[in-house]
Every structure is written in structure tokens, then in C-alpha cells.
């Protein structure tokens, strides 16, 4: 019984880390499409969206680092919270990717 009680947080951490991959994909797709405007139109040259597209999304690696933030929070924060027995950090690392996903879902259509 003691082993199962200790295994539950680890299973929750693994599941939330894999779930945060979906959130990272949404951040990658929605914000990248919002900046570059490739869904229905191209961002006009000289606009802020065009500048962000050229600086972050086109070279891929800066945008990949930013889009990986939800997964990094879940992976790193959750692991540190479990290893050092910090329940607040563990809880934050499980909730933060979901909050970022909700903000992405609602902010991108409102801003672009």
C-alpha cells in the first residue's frame, strides 16, 4: 500500500508531462500561425507580426524553445517537486501548462 501511495504522484507527473506536449503543440501552432498569418493571409511587411515571425518563427529554434515552455515547466518543475518533496512546486508544475494552454486558446484569436 505504501508503494502505491508513493507511485501515484509519479504517475500523475508522467501523465501531465505527456499532456503538456499537447499544450506545447497548441502554443507552437496557434501563436506561430498568428505571427506569420499563414492560415488565411500573409502578415503585411513591416508589421509587428511580420517582425515577430521573421525573428522567432522562421528560424525555428527560438520558437521551439518558447513553445516548449509548458512541457519544460511540467517536466522540470514536477521532477523537482517530487524529488525535493515540494508540493506547491509540484502543483504549480501541473497547473501552469494548462493555464498556458487556456491563455493560448483564448488570447490568440483575440489578438490576431
Secondary structure as GFF3:
##gff-version 3
##sequence-region A 1 112
A	DSSP	alpha_helix	2	26	.	.	.	ID=ss1
A	DSSP	pi_helix	27	31	.	.	.	ID=ss2
A	DSSP	alpha_helix	32	36	.	.	.	ID=ss3
A	DSSP	alpha_helix	48	52	.	.	.	ID=ss4
A	DSSP	pi_helix	53	57	.	.	.	ID=ss5
A	DSSP	alpha_helix	61	67	.	.	.	ID=ss6
A	DSSP	alpha_helix	69	72	.	.	.	ID=ss7
A	DSSP	pi_helix	73	77	.	.	.	ID=ss8
A	DSSP	alpha_helix	78	83	.	.	.	ID=ss9
A	DSSP	alpha_helix	87	111	.	.	.	ID=ss10
###
